[in-house]
Amino acid sequence: MKKTIEFKASEKSIDKFNKWIKKHDLVCKLKKKKKPRFITYCFTPNGIGSSIVVKCSCGKGSADVTSIENW
């Protein structure tokens, strides 16, 4: 039997991410140099929900996109 762990992001968290990435794209050194970059999604369960932090591989950008409305 295959075991999986699944995390979900609310629409509000996705909206926060989209706003952040548009803003970050203006200053991301990897984006400017047209080099590959990776976005890391850190989901941290905390008992009442999960916090979500996103980070860019350029090392300069990160944002907490947690939406606590659904906790």
Distance bins in CASP14 RR format, pairs under 12 A and 6 or more apart:
PFRMAT RR
TARGET T0000
AUTHOR 0000-0000-0000
RMODE 2
METHOD distances of the structure
MODEL  1
5 43 0 0 0 0 1 0 0 0 0 0 0
5 45 0 0 0 0 1 0 0 0 0 0 0
5 50 0 0 0 0 0 1 0 0 0 0 0
6 43 0 0 0 0 1 0 0 0 0 0 0
6 45 0 0 0 0 0 1 0 0 0 0 0
6 50 0 0 0 0 0 1 0 0 0 0 0
7 13 0 0 0 0 0 1 0 0 0 0 0
7 41 0 0 0 0 1 0 0 0 0 0 0
7 42 0 0 0 0 1 0 0 0 0 0 0
7 43 1 0 1 0 0 0 0 0 0 0 0
7 44 0 0 0 0 1 0 0 0 0 0 0
7 45 0 0 0 0 1 0 0 0 0 0 0
7 49 0 0 0 0 1 0 0 0 0 0 0
7 50 1 0 0 1 0 0 0 0 0 0 0
7 51 0 0 0 0 0 1 0 0 0 0 0
7 52 1 0 0 1 0 0 0 0 0 0 0
7 66 0 0 0 0 0 1 0 0 0 0 0
8 14 0 0 0 0 0 1 0 0 0 0 0
8 41 0 0 0 0 0 1 0 0 0 0 0
8 43 0 0 0 0 1 0 0 0 0 0 0
8 45 0 0 0 0 0 1 0 0 0 0 0
8 49 0 0 0 0 0 1 0 0 0 0 0
8 50 0 0 0 0 1 0 0 0 0 0 0
8 52 0 0 0 0 1 0 0 0 0 0 0
8 67 0 0 0 0 0 1 0 0 0 0 0
8 70 0 0 0 0 1 0 0 0 0 0 0
9 15 0 0 0 0 1 0 0 0 0 0 0
9 16 0 0 0 0 1 0 0 0 0 0 0
9 17 1 0 0 1 0 0 0 0 0 0 0
9 18 0 0 0 0 0 1 0 0 0 0 0
9 41 0 0 0 0 1 0 0 0 0 0 0
9 42 0 0 0 0 0 1 0 0 0 0 0
9 43 0 0 0 0 1 0 0 0 0 0 0
9 49 0 0 0 0 0 1 0 0 0 0 0
9 50 0 0 0 0 1 0 0 0 0 0 0
9 51 0 0 0 0 0 1 0 0 0 0 0
9 52 1 0 1 0 0 0 0 0 0 0 0
9 53 0 0 0 0 0 1 0 0 0 0 0
9 54 0 0 0 0 1 0 0 0 0 0 0
9 65 1 0 0 1 0 0 0 0 0 0 0
9 66 0 0 0 0 1 0 0 0 0 0 0
9 67 1 0 0 1 0 0 0 0 0 0 0
9 70 0 0 0 0 1 0 0 0 0 0 0
10 16 0 0 0 0 1 0 0 0 0 0 0
10 17 0 0 0 0 0 1 0 0 0 0 0
10 49 0 0 0 0 0 1 0 0 0 0 0
10 50 0 0 0 0 0 1 0 0 0 0 0
10 52 0 0 0 0 1 0 0 0 0 0 0
10 65 0 0 0 0 1 0 0 0 0 0 0
10 66 0 0 0 0 1 0 0 0 0 0 0
10 67 1 0 1 0 0 0 0 0 0 0 0
10 68 0 0 0 0 1 0 0 0 0 0 0
10 69 1 0 0 1 0 0 0 0 0 0 0
10 70 1 0 1 0 0 0 0 0 0 0 0
10 71 0 0 0 0 0 1 0 0 0 0 0
11 17 0 0 0 0 0 1 0 0 0 0 0
11 18 0 0 0 0 0 1 0 0 0 0 0
11 65 0 0 0 0 0 1 0 0 0 0 0
11 67 0 0 0 0 1 0 0 0 0 0 0
11 69 0 0 0 0 0 1 0 0 0 0 0
11 70 0 0 0 0 1 0 0 0 0 0 0
12 18 0 0 0 0 0 1 0 0 0 0 0
12 19 0 0 0 0 0 1 0 0 0 0 0
12 52 0 0 0 0 0 1 0 0 0 0 0
12 65 0 0 0 0 1 0 0 0 0 0 0
12 66 0 0 0 0 1 0 0 0 0 0 0
12 67 1 1 0 0 0 0 0 0 0 0 0
12 68 0 0 0 0 1 0 0 0 0 0 0
12 69 1 0 0 1 0 0 0 0 0 0 0
12 70 0 0 0 0 1 0 0 0 0 0 0
12 71 0 0 0 0 0 1 0 0 0 0 0
13 19 0 0 0 0 0 1 0 0 0 0 0
13 20 0 0 0 0 0 1 0 0 0 0 0
13 41 0 0 0 0 0 1 0 0 0 0 0
13 43 0 0 0 0 0 1 0 0 0 0 0
13 49 0 0 0 0 0 1 0 0 0 0 0
13 50 0 0 0 0 1 0 0 0 0 0 0
13 51 0 0 0 0 1 0 0 0 0 0 0
13 52 1 0 1 0 0 0 0 0 0 0 0
13 53 0 0 0 0 0 1 0 0 0 0 0
13 54 0 0 0 0 1 0 0 0 0 0 0
13 63 0 0 0 0 0 1 0 0 0 0 0
13 64 0 0 0 0 1 0 0 0 0 0 0
13 65 1 0 1 0 0 0 0 0 0 0 0
13 66 1 0 0 1 0 0 0 0 0 0 0
13 67 1 0 1 0 0 0 0 0 0 0 0
13 68 0 0 0 0 1 0 0 0 0 0 0
13 69 0 0 0 0 1 0 0 0 0 0 0
13 70 0 0 0 0 1 0 0 0 0 0 0
13 71 0 0 0 0 0 1 0 0 0 0 0
14 20 0 0 0 0 0 1 0 0 0 0 0
14 21 0 0 0 0 0 1 0 0 0 0 0
14 41 0 0 0 0 0 1 0 0 0 0 0
14 52 0 0 0 0 1 0 0 0 0 0 0
14 54 0 0 0 0 0 1 0 0 0 0 0
14 65 1 0 0 1 0 0 0 0 0 0 0
14 66 0 0 0 0 0 1 0 0 0 0 0
14 67 0 0 0 0 1 0 0 0 0 0 0
15 21 0 0 0 0 0 1 0 0 0 0 0
15 22 0 0 0 0 0 1 0 0 0 0 0
15 65 0 0 0 0 1 0 0 0 0 0 0
15 67 0 0 0 0 1 0 0 0 0 0 0
15 69 0 0 0 0 0 1 0 0 0 0 0
16 22 0 0 0 0 0 1 0 0 0 0 0
16 23 0 0 0 0 0 1 0 0 0 0 0
16 52 0 0 0 0 1 0 0 0 0 0 0
16 53 0 0 0 0 0 1 0 0 0 0 0
16 54 0 0 0 0 1 0 0 0 0 0 0
16 63 1 0 0 1 0 0 0 0 0 0 0
16 64 0 0 0 0 1 0 0 0 0 0 0
16 65 1 1 0 0 0 0 0 0 0 0 0
16 66 0 0 0 0 1 0 0 0 0 0 0
16 67 1 0 0 1 0 0 0 0 0 0 0
16 68 0 0 0 0 0 1 0 0 0 0 0
16 69 0 0 0 0 0 1 0 0 0 0 0
17 23 0 0 0 0 0 1 0 0 0 0 0
17 24 0 0 0 0 0 1 0 0 0 0 0
17 39 0 0 0 0 1 0 0 0 0 0 0
17 41 0 0 0 0 1 0 0 0 0 0 0
17 52 0 0 0 0 1 0 0 0 0 0 0
17 53 0 0 0 0 0 1 0 0 0 0 0
17 54 1 0 1 0 0 0 0 0 0 0 0
17 55 0 0 0 0 0 1 0 0 0 0 0
17 56 0 0 0 0 0 1 0 0 0 0 0
17 62 0 0 0 0 0 1 0 0 0 0 0
17 63 1 0 0 1 0 0 0 0 0 0 0
17 64 0 0 0 0 0 1 0 0 0 0 0
17 65 1 0 1 0 0 0 0 0 0 0 0
17 66 0 0 0 0 0 1 0 0 0 0 0
17 67 0 0 0 0 0 1 0 0 0 0 0
18 24 0 0 0 0 0 1 0 0 0 0 0
18 25 0 0 0 0 0 1 0 0 0 0 0
18 39 0 0 0 0 0 1 0 0 0 0 0
18 54 0 0 0 0 0 1 0 0 0 0 0
18 63 0 0 0 0 0 1 0 0 0 0 0
18 65 0 0 0 0 1 0 0 0 0 0 0
19 25 0 0 0 0 0 1 0 0 0 0 0
19 54 0 0 0 0 0 1 0 0 0 0 0
19 63 0 0 0 0 1 0 0 0 0 0 0
19 65 0 0 0 0 1 0 0 0 0 0 0
20 26 0 0 0 0 0 1 0 0 0 0 0
20 27 0 0 0 0 0 1 0 0 0 0 0
20 28 0 0 0 0 0 1 0 0 0 0 0
20 39 0 0 0 0 1 0 0 0 0 0 0
20 52 0 0 0 0 0 1 0 0 0 0 0
20 53 0 0 0 0 0 1 0 0 0 0 0
20 54 1 0 0 1 0 0 0 0 0 0 0
20 55 0 0 0 0 0 1 0 0 0 0 0
20 56 0 0 0 0 1 0 0 0 0 0 0
20 61 0 0 0 0 1 0 0 0 0 0 0
20 62 0 0 0 0 1 0 0 0 0 0 0
20 63 1 0 1 0 0 0 0 0 0 0 0
20 64 0 0 0 0 1 0 0 0 0 0 0
20 65 1 0 0 1 0 0 0 0 0 0 0
21 27 0 0 0 0 0 1 0 0 0 0 0
21 28 0 0 0 0 1 0 0 0 0 0 0
21 31 0 0 0 0 1 0 0 0 0 0 0
21 37 0 0 0 0 0 1 0 0 0 0 0
21 39 1 0 0 1 0 0 0 0 0 0 0
21 41 0 0 0 0 0 1 0 0 0 0 0
21 54 1 0 0 1 0 0 0 0 0 0 0
21 55 0 0 0 0 0 1 0 0 0 0 0
21 56 0 0 0 0 1 0 0 0 0 0 0
21 58 0 0 0 0 0 1 0 0 0 0 0
21 61 0 0 0 0 1 0 0 0 0 0 0
21 62 0 0 0 0 0 1 0 0 0 0 0
21 63 0 0 0 0 1 0 0 0 0 0 0
21 65 0 0 0 0 1 0 0 0 0 0 0
22 28 0 0 0 0 0 1 0 0 0 0 0
22 31 0 0 0 0 0 1 0 0 0 0 0
22 63 0 0 0 0 0 1 0 0 0 0 0
23 31 0 0 0 0 0 1 0 0 0 0 0
23 56 0 0 0 0 0 1 0 0 0 0 0
23 60 0 0 0 0 0 1 0 0 0 0 0
23 61 0 0 0 0 1 0 0 0 0 0 0
23 63 0 0 0 0 1 0 0 0 0 0 0
24 30 0 0 0 0 0 1 0 0 0 0 0
24 31 0 0 0 0 1 0 0 0 0 0 0
24 32 0 0 0 0 0 1 0 0 0 0 0
24 37 0 0 0 0 1 0 0 0 0 0 0
24 39 0 0 0 0 1 0 0 0 0 0 0
24 54 0 0 0 0 1 0 0 0 0 0 0
24 55 0 0 0 0 0 1 0 0 0 0 0
24 56 1 0 0 1 0 0 0 0 0 0 0
24 57 0 0 0 0 0 1 0 0 0 0 0
24 58 0 0 0 0 1 0 0 0 0 0 0
24 59 0 0 0 0 0 1 0 0 0 0 0
24 60 0 0 0 0 1 0 0 0 0 0 0
24 61 1 0 1 0 0 0 0 0 0 0 0
24 62 0 0 0 0 1 0 0 0 0 0 0
24 63 1 0 0 1 0 0 0 0 0 0 0
24 65 0 0 0 0 0 1 0 0 0 0 0
25 31 1 0 1 0 0 0 0 0 0 0 0
25 32 0 0 0 0 1 0 0 0 0 0 0
25 34 0 0 0 0 0 1 0 0 0 0 0
25 37 0 0 0 0 1 0 0 0 0 0 0
25 39 0 0 0 0 0 1 0 0 0 0 0
25 56 0 0 0 0 1 0 0 0 0 0 0
25 58 0 0 0 0 0 1 0 0 0 0 0
25 60 0 0 0 0 0 1 0 0 0 0 0
25 61 0 0 0 0 0 1 0 0 0 0 0
26 32 0 0 0 0 1 0 0 0 0 0 0
26 60 0 0 0 0 0 1 0 0 0 0 0
26 61 0 0 0 0 0 1 0 0 0 0 0
27 56 0 0 0 0 1 0 0 0 0 0 0
27 58 0 0 0 0 1 0 0 0 0 0 0
27 59 0 0 0 0 0 1 0 0 0 0 0
27 60 1 0 0 1 0 0 0 0 0 0 0
27 61 0 0 0 0 1 0 0 0 0 0 0
28 34 0 0 0 0 0 1 0 0 0 0 0
28 35 0 0 0 0 1 0 0 0 0 0 0
28 36 0 0 0 0 0 1 0 0 0 0 0
28 37 1 0 0 1 0 0 0 0 0 0 0
28 38 0 0 0 0 0 1 0 0 0 0 0
28 39 0 0 0 0 0 1 0 0 0 0 0
28 55 0 0 0 0 0 1 0 0 0 0 0
28 56 1 0 0 1 0 0 0 0 0 0 0
28 57 0 0 0 0 1 0 0 0 0 0 0
28 58 1 0 1 0 0 0 0 0 0 0 0
28 59 0 0 0 0 1 0 0 0 0 0 0
28 60 1 0 0 1 0 0 0 0 0 0 0
28 61 1 0 0 1 0 0 0 0 0 0 0
28 62 0 0 0 0 0 1 0 0 0 0 0
29 35 0 0 0 0 1 0 0 0 0 0 0
29 37 0 0 0 0 1 0 0 0 0 0 0
29 56 0 0 0 0 1 0 0 0 0 0 0
29 57 0 0 0 0 0 1 0 0 0 0 0
29 58 1 0 1 0 0 0 0 0 0 0 0
29 59 0 0 0 0 1 0 0 0 0 0 0
29 60 1 0 0 1 0 0 0 0 0 0 0
29 61 0 0 0 0 0 1 0 0 0 0 0
30 36 1 0 0 1 0 0 0 0 0 0 0
30 37 1 1 0 0 0 0 0 0 0 0 0
30 38 0 0 0 0 1 0 0 0 0 0 0
30 39 0 0 0 0 0 1 0 0 0 0 0
30 56 1 0 0 1 0 0 0 0 0 0 0
30 57 1 0 0 1 0 0 0 0 0 0 0
30 58 1 0 1 0 0 0 0 0 0 0 0
30 59 0 0 0 0 1 0 0 0 0 0 0
30 60 0 0 0 0 1 0 0 0 0 0 0
30 61 0 0 0 0 0 1 0 0 0 0 0
31 37 1 0 0 1 0 0 0 0 0 0 0
31 38 0 0 0 0 0 1 0 0 0 0 0
31 39 0 0 0 0 0 1 0 0 0 0 0
31 56 0 0 0 0 1 0 0 0 0 0 0
31 57 0 0 0 0 0 1 0 0 0 0 0
31 58 1 0 0 1 0 0 0 0 0 0 0
31 60 0 0 0 0 0 1 0 0 0 0 0
31 61 0 0 0 0 0 1 0 0 0 0 0
32 58 0 0 0 0 1 0 0 0 0 0 0
32 60 0 0 0 0 0 1 0 0 0 0 0
33 58 0 0 0 0 1 0 0 0 0 0 0
35 56 0 0 0 0 0 1 0 0 0 0 0
35 57 0 0 0 0 1 0 0 0 0 0 0
35 58 0 0 0 0 1 0 0 0 0 0 0
36 56 0 0 0 0 0 1 0 0 0 0 0
36 57 0 0 0 0 1 0 0 0 0 0 0
36 58 0 0 0 0 0 1 0 0 0 0 0
37 55 0 0 0 0 0 1 0 0 0 0 0
37 56 1 0 0 1 0 0 0 0 0 0 0
37 57 1 0 1 0 0 0 0 0 0 0 0
37 58 1 0 0 1 0 0 0 0 0 0 0
37 59 0 0 0 0 1 0 0 0 0 0 0
37 60 0 0 0 0 0 1 0 0 0 0 0
37 61 0 0 0 0 0 1 0 0 0 0 0
38 54 0 0 0 0 0 1 0 0 0 0 0
38 55 0 0 0 0 1 0 0 0 0 0 0
38 56 1 0 0 1 0 0 0 0 0 0 0
38 57 1 0 1 0 0 0 0 0 0 0 0
38 58 0 0 0 0 1 0 0 0 0 0 0
38 59 0 0 0 0 0 1 0 0 0 0 0
39 52 0 0 0 0 0 1 0 0 0 0 0
39 53 0 0 0 0 0 1 0 0 0 0 0
39 54 1 0 1 0 0 0 0 0 0 0 0
39 55 1 0 0 1 0 0 0 0 0 0 0
39 56 1 0 1 0 0 0 0 0 0 0 0
39 57 1 0 0 1 0 0 0 0 0 0 0
39 58 0 0 0 0 0 1 0 0 0 0 0
39 59 0 0 0 0 0 1 0 0 0 0 0
39 61 0 0 0 0 1 0 0 0 0 0 0
39 62 0 0 0 0 1 0 0 0 0 0 0
39 63 0 0 0 0 0 1 0 0 0 0 0
39 65 0 0 0 0 0 1 0 0 0 0 0
40 52 0 0 0 0 0 1 0 0 0 0 0
40 53 0 0 0 0 1 0 0 0 0 0 0
40 54 1 0 0 1 0 0 0 0 0 0 0
40 55 1 0 1 0 0 0 0 0 0 0 0
40 56 1 0 0 1 0 0 0 0 0 0 0
40 57 1 0 0 1 0 0 0 0 0 0 0
40 58 0 0 0 0 0 1 0 0 0 0 0
40 59 0 0 0 0 0 1 0 0 0 0 0
40 61 0 0 0 0 0 1 0 0 0 0 0
40 62 0 0 0 0 1 0 0 0 0 0 0
40 63 0 0 0 0 0 1 0 0 0 0 0
41 50 0 0 0 0 0 1 0 0 0 0 0
41 51 0 0 0 0 0 1 0 0 0 0 0
41 52 1 0 0 1 0 0 0 0 0 0 0
41 53 1 0 0 1 0 0 0 0 0 0 0
41 54 1 0 1 0 0 0 0 0 0 0 0
41 55 0 0 0 0 1 0 0 0 0 0 0
41 56 0 0 0 0 0 1 0 0 0 0 0
41 62 0 0 0 0 0 1 0 0 0 0 0
41 63 0 0 0 0 0 1 0 0 0 0 0
41 64 0 0 0 0 0 1 0 0 0 0 0
41 65 0 0 0 0 1 0 0 0 0 0 0
41 66 0 0 0 0 0 1 0 0 0 0 0
42 50 0 0 0 0 1 0 0 0 0 0 0
42 51 0 0 0 0 1 0 0 0 0 0 0
42 52 1 0 0 1 0 0 0 0 0 0 0
42 53 1 0 1 0 0 0 0 0 0 0 0
42 54 1 0 0 1 0 0 0 0 0 0 0
42 55 1 0 0 1 0 0 0 0 0 0 0
42 62 0 0 0 0 1 0 0 0 0 0 0
42 63 0 0 0 0 0 1 0 0 0 0 0
42 64 0 0 0 0 1 0 0 0 0 0 0
42 65 0 0 0 0 0 1 0 0 0 0 0
42 66 0 0 0 0 0 1 0 0 0 0 0
43 49 0 0 0 0 1 0 0 0 0 0 0
43 50 1 0 1 0 0 0 0 0 0 0 0
43 51 1 0 0 1 0 0 0 0 0 0 0
43 52 1 0 1 0 0 0 0 0 0 0 0
43 53 0 0 0 0 1 0 0 0 0 0 0
43 54 0 0 0 0 0 1 0 0 0 0 0
43 64 0 0 0 0 0 1 0 0 0 0 0
43 65 0 0 0 0 0 1 0 0 0 0 0
43 66 0 0 0 0 1 0 0 0 0 0 0
44 50 1 0 0 1 0 0 0 0 0 0 0
44 51 1 0 1 0 0 0 0 0 0 0 0
44 52 1 0 0 1 0 0 0 0 0 0 0
44 53 1 0 0 1 0 0 0 0 0 0 0
44 64 0 0 0 0 0 1 0 0 0 0 0
44 66 0 0 0 0 1 0 0 0 0 0 0
45 51 0 0 0 0 1 0 0 0 0 0 0
45 52 0 0 0 0 0 1 0 0 0 0 0
45 66 0 0 0 0 0 1 0 0 0 0 0
45 71 0 0 0 0 0 1 0 0 0 0 0
46 52 0 0 0 0 0 1 0 0 0 0 0
46 66 0 0 0 0 1 0 0 0 0 0 0
46 68 0 0 0 0 0 1 0 0 0 0 0
46 71 0 0 0 0 1 0 0 0 0 0 0
47 71 0 0 0 0 1 0 0 0 0 0 0
48 66 0 0 0 0 0 1 0 0 0 0 0
48 68 0 0 0 0 1 0 0 0 0 0 0
48 69 0 0 0 0 0 1 0 0 0 0 0
48 70 0 0 0 0 1 0 0 0 0 0 0
48 71 1 0 1 0 0 0 0 0 0 0 0
49 66 0 0 0 0 1 0 0 0 0 0 0
49 67 0 0 0 0 1 0 0 0 0 0 0
49 68 0 0 0 0 1 0 0 0 0 0 0
49 69 0 0 0 0 0 1 0 0 0 0 0
49 70 1 0 0 1 0 0 0 0 0 0 0
49 71 1 0 1 0 0 0 0 0 0 0 0
50 64 0 0 0 0 0 1 0 0 0 0 0
50 65 0 0 0 0 0 1 0 0 0 0 0
50 66 1 0 0 1 0 0 0 0 0 0 0
50 67 0 0 0 0 1 0 0 0 0 0 0
50 68 0 0 0 0 0 1 0 0 0 0 0
50 70 0 0 0 0 1 0 0 0 0 0 0
50 71 0 0 0 0 1 0 0 0 0 0 0
51 63 0 0 0 0 0 1 0 0 0 0 0
51 64 1 0 0 1 0 0 0 0 0 0 0
51 65 0 0 0 0 1 0 0 0 0 0 0
51 66 1 0 1 0 0 0 0 0 0 0 0
51 67 0 0 0 0 1 0 0 0 0 0 0
51 68 0 0 0 0 1 0 0 0 0 0 0
51 71 0 0 0 0 1 0 0 0 0 0 0
52 62 0 0 0 0 0 1 0 0 0 0 0
52 63 0 0 0 0 1 0 0 0 0 0 0
52 64 1 0 0 1 0 0 0 0 0 0 0
52 65 1 0 1 0 0 0 0 0 0 0 0
52 66 1 0 1 0 0 0 0 0 0 0 0
52 67 1 0 0 1 0 0 0 0 0 0 0
52 68 0 0 0 0 0 1 0 0 0 0 0
52 70 0 0 0 0 0 1 0 0 0 0 0
53 61 0 0 0 0 0 1 0 0 0 0 0
53 62 1 0 0 1 0 0 0 0 0 0 0
53 63 1 0 0 1 0 0 0 0 0 0 0
53 64 1 0 1 0 0 0 0 0 0 0 0
53 65 1 0 0 1 0 0 0 0 0 0 0
53 66 1 0 0 1 0 0 0 0 0 0 0
54 61 0 0 0 0 1 0 0 0 0 0 0
54 62 1 0 0 1 0 0 0 0 0 0 0
54 63 1 0 1 0 0 0 0 0 0 0 0
54 64 0 0 0 0 1 0 0 0 0 0 0
54 65 1 0 1 0 0 0 0 0 0 0 0
54 66 0 0 0 0 0 1 0 0 0 0 0
55 61 1 0 0 1 0 0 0 0 0 0 0
55 62 1 0 1 0 0 0 0 0 0 0 0
55 63 0 0 0 0 1 0 0 0 0 0 0
55 64 0 0 0 0 0 1 0 0 0 0 0
55 65 0 0 0 0 0 1 0 0 0 0 0
56 62 1 0 0 1 0 0 0 0 0 0 0
56 63 0 0 0 0 1 0 0 0 0 0 0
END
